[in-house]
Each structure stands twice: as C-alpha cells, then as structure tokens.
Amino acid sequence: MTGPNPVDRGKKGSKLHVLSDAQGITLAVGVSGANMHDSLALKPLIRGIPIERSIAWLFGYRRLTVRYERKGSHFLAFLGLAAALTCYKKLAKLAT
C-alpha cells in the first residue's frame, strides 16, 4: 500500500500577491492561503524581476517577515502600510 501523494498536501500559512509597475513600485497587494493556486488569486502575470524586487522591499519590514498577526485582515493592513511606505520612499527618491 502506498500513502497519499506527498506533493498533494494542504500547506499552512499565507501567500503574498503583489502587483507592481516596471520600476518595481507596488500598485496592489493581496494575501491568500498557501494551499491556493496562484492563478486563482491573481490573474495577470507579469515579469518576475520587478516583483521579486518589490517583495524583497516589503520583506525588509520585520512585521511582514515574521508574521505575528493571526487574522488575515490585520496582516493585509500591515502589508498595505508597508507598500505605501515603500512607494513613498521610491517616489521621494525619484523627485530629488
């Protein structure tokens, strides 16, 4: 007898979805379950380099790196705050 497929198991946790422009400035953020397929949560797929850079900027905030919040709405609020701060820093840097 064989057990269940090891690849087909539900994952605990959350997945971050980020939409950004070509310069990597965050336009929209979202959170879904880790066991959810990417295409169901975020339809438009764009190139990975600006997204990877944007996620790296967002995970520069400790509150997002280590998830302390149990509720998804609280985590999403901190994610939005971090995205707004990152966007402000990038736009302030471009203005000078």
C-alpha positions in Angstrom: 0.0 0.0 0.0 1.1 3.5 -0.7 0.1 6.6 1.2 -1.3 9.8 -0.1 0.7 11.7 -2.7 3.3 13.8 -0.8 3.0 16.6 -3.4 -0.7 17.0 -2.9 -1.0 18.2 0.6 -2.5 21.4 2.0 0.0 23.9 3.2 -0.4 26.1 6.2 0.4 29.7 6.0 -0.3 32.6 3.7 0.9 33.6 0.2 1.6 37.2 -0.8 0.4 38.6 -4.1 2.0 41.8 -5.4 1.2 43.9 -8.5 3.8 46.4 -9.4 4.8 48.7 -12.3 8.0 48.4 -14.4 10.1 50.3 -11.8 9.0 47.9 -9.1 6.7 50.4 -7.3 3.9 48.4 -5.6 0.4 49.1 -7.1 -1.7 46.5 -5.3 -1.1 43.8 -2.7 -3.2 40.7 -1.6 -3.0 37.7 0.7 -4.3 34.2 0.1 -3.9 30.8 1.7 -0.7 28.9 0.9 -2.6 26.0 -0.4 -4.3 28.1 -3.1 -3.1 28.1 -6.7 -1.5 31.4 -7.9 -3.7 31.8 -10.9 -6.9 31.8 -8.8 -5.7 34.7 -6.6 -4.0 36.9 -9.2 -4.9 36.5 -12.8 -2.5 38.9 -14.6 1.0 37.5 -14.5 3.9 39.9 -15.2 7.7 39.5 -15.3 9.3 38.3 -12.2 12.2 40.7 -11.7 10.3 43.8 -10.6 8.0 41.6 -8.5 10.9 39.9 -6.7 12.5 43.3 -6.0 9.2 44.6 -4.7 8.7 41.6 -2.4 12.2 42.0 -1.2 11.5 45.6 -0.3 8.3 44.6 1.5 10.0 41.9 3.5 12.5 44.4 4.7 9.9 45.2 7.3 10.2 42.8 10.2 6.5 42.8 10.9 5.9 41.1 7.5 8.9 38.8 7.6 7.8 37.2 10.9 4.0 37.1 10.8 2.7 37.9 14.3 -0.9 38.5 13.2 -3.4 35.6 13.3 -6.1 37.4 11.3 -5.5 37.9 7.6 -7.1 41.3 7.7 -4.6 42.6 10.2 -1.7 41.2 8.1 -3.2 42.7 5.0 -3.4 46.1 6.7 0.3 45.9 7.7 1.1 44.8 4.1 -0.7 47.8 2.7 1.1 50.1 5.2 4.5 48.7 4.1 3.6 49.0 0.5 2.6 52.7 1.0 5.8 53.4 2.8 7.9 51.7 0.1 6.1 53.6 -2.6 6.6 56.9 -0.8 10.3 56.2 -0.4 10.7 55.3 -4.1 8.7 58.3 -5.3 10.6 60.7 -2.9 13.9 59.3 -4.3 12.7 59.9 -7.9 11.6 63.5 -7.1 15.1 64.6 -5.8 
